[in-house]
Amino acid sequence: MDHFRSFALPAETPRLQTWWNAVRDRDSIQAVANPIDYYVQRFAKVLGQPTPVGAAQK
């Protein structure tokens, strides 16, 4: 979601970040994961084009 809505896990959630990193780095997840561009293209069909950082403030 960071490509579309500038979303990242908040720094105040270290346990959530640790969990996400553990899930993301699992061999079973890596075996079925696609390149980030694959997801960006598909999300663009649903969410529209990414919003450049700061564009919503103009």
Secondary structure per residue as TSV (DSSP state, phi and psi in degrees):
chain	resnum	aa	ss	phi	psi
A	1	M	-	360.0	-15.7
A	2	D	H	-64.1	-24.2
A	3	H	H	-73.8	-24.9
A	4	F	H	-106.2	-37.2
A	5	R	H	-128.5	16.6
A	6	S	-	51.0	41.9
A	7	F	-	-98.0	133.9
A	8	A	-	-141.5	156.3
A	9	L	-	-63.3	132.3
A	10	P	-	-62.4	147.4
A	11	A	T	-61.2	-23.4
A	12	E	T	-77.2	5.1
A	13	T	-	-121.3	60.0
A	14	P	H	-62.3	-34.7
A	15	R	H	-69.0	-38.5
A	16	L	H	-65.1	-41.3
A	17	Q	H	-63.7	-40.8
A	18	T	H	-62.3	-44.1
A	19	W	H	-62.0	-48.4
A	20	W	H	-59.3	-44.0
A	21	N	H	-62.8	-38.8
A	22	A	H	-66.1	-42.3
A	23	V	H	-65.8	-49.7
A	24	R	H	-58.6	-34.6
A	25	D	T	-89.0	-2.3
A	26	R	-	-63.5	141.5
A	27	D	H	-59.3	-38.2
A	28	S	H	-65.3	-34.6
A	29	I	H	-73.7	-44.2
A	30	Q	H	-59.7	-33.3
A	31	A	H	-66.6	-27.4
A	32	V	H	-112.5	-2.5
A	33	A	-	-73.1	145.9
A	34	N	-	-103.8	164.2
A	35	P	-	-61.4	153.4
A	36	I	H	-55.9	-38.9
A	37	D	H	-57.7	-34.8
A	38	Y	H	-56.8	-48.1
A	39	Y	H	-71.8	-38.1
A	40	V	H	-59.4	-45.5
A	41	Q	H	-62.3	-41.8
A	42	R	H	-72.9	-39.9
A	43	F	H	-64.8	-32.7
A	44	A	H	-61.2	-33.2
A	45	K	H	-66.2	-32.0
A	46	V	H	-93.2	-44.1
A	47	L	H	-97.7	-9.6
A	48	G	-	87.6	-176.8
A	49	Q	S	-71.0	150.9
A	50	P	-	-57.4	144.4
A	51	T	-	-89.9	118.1
A	52	P	-	-59.5	144.8
A	53	V	T	-58.1	129.3
A	54	G	T	87.3	-9.5
A	55	A	G	-67.8	-33.9
A	56	A	G	-69.9	-17.9
A	57	Q	G	-85.8	-11.6
A	58	K	-	-81.4	360.0
